[in-house]
Amino acid sequence: MVFEFGSLEKVVNSFQAIFQDLRVLVTGDTGFKGSWLCEWLLLEGAQVFGLGLKPVSNPSLFNLLSLDHRIDHAEIDIRNLNHLESRVSQIKPQIIFHLAAQPLVRNSYSNPVETYETNVMGTINLLDILRRLENQCVGVFITTDKCYENQEWTHSYRETDPMGGYDPYSSSKGCCELAINSFRNSFFNDSCAVAYKAIASARAGNVIGGGDWAVDRIIPDCIRHIESRKPIPVRNRHATRPWQHVLEPLSGYLMLAAELWKVLRSSDHSNKQASELTGAYNFGPDLYSNRSVEDLVQELLKHYDGSWEDQTEVNAPHESSLLNLSIDKAFHKLGWKPKWDFEKTIFETTDWYKKNCSDTSQIQQFTQEQILRYVNE
């Protein structure tokens, strides 16, 4: 399929031109998901502003897409309230996607204080700034499927299930959800004076896709070992995860923000209408894509010459073995559902890595092509 990049009508029409010329802030823009989101927003015609730390991986998708030259980016630590507030006040964003976080389970065991400071206090800093922001604004706060108190049961977790978290990372994200809910009840509900704000949270499953080079993530680890012609070490092969391509939850975040913005902008809206759309949302794959790590690696190796070996760590830090998400709310409230099945997700992921090259213009093009292909399927 060939796409004409001179006309982006099909992309813009996917959200009824909602994001065209809007001031959109992405925190954590230098991360894997943040970079993909910025690229999509640029295709939608948004004025994209970003903030985050320097990319932690080399290479990084942020640098390969030359996003530092294509969006208005500032290097800011969300733990620094003064710097964060100054930046947000200058931008006066109409939509905020909050993705900035310490995102790794195993790193949270080594750096628990930093994990809580970044994930919990960073989120609270932004919530308080949004509360005091004078312009109309929608905030979508990204947490994780690991925020639930995981009982390792077979049925899927719903948004009303209790928060928990065994490890510091998961626990910090459960804390974030509690803080977001508290601010929503206290400052952003239909009985409050702030009638021109709306916030929601989004919980996604295990996200994979091209352009991720983080440590201690299964796809980057696989690619690194394949390129080094070494067997892929698999440390938890029976663990089951809701695998999904990065474009799946991003489409949910965009849809959620678009629907909230439409309600806020309507001339006859009540804040009750916005309140009915707020809350927490799960964005996960269909049940068929809840697969084991071993299944994932074997499917990936259908597209590469390579091998894997079981390197189960007897004394490894605890990680959940079974985790499924119910996506009924996203379907009924937003009309959202996943598009790509397990095999398609792995194919599109490996296809991106195979096309990765030193020519940044080509990387931008096939990243855009993948977004367009997803939108038009």
Protein Blocks (a to p, Z undefined) as FASTA:
>chain_A
ZZdfkbcklmmmmnoomlgopacddehklmmklmmmmmmmmmnopacdddddddfbdcdf
klmnommmmmccddddfklmmlmmmmmmmnopabdcdfbdcfbfklmmmmmmlmmmmmmm
mmmmmmmmmmmpmbdcdddddfbfklpccehiabdcdfkbccedjblmlmmmmmmmmmmm
mmmmmmmcckbmblmbccddddddddddehiacehifklmmmmmmmnopacddfblmbcc
ddddfklmmmmmmmmmmmmmmmmmpmkbcfklmmmmgccddddddfklmccfklmmmmmm
mmpgcdddddddfkbccddfbdcddfklmmmmnopacfbdfklmmmmmmmmmmmgcfblk
lmmmmmmmmmmmmmmZZ
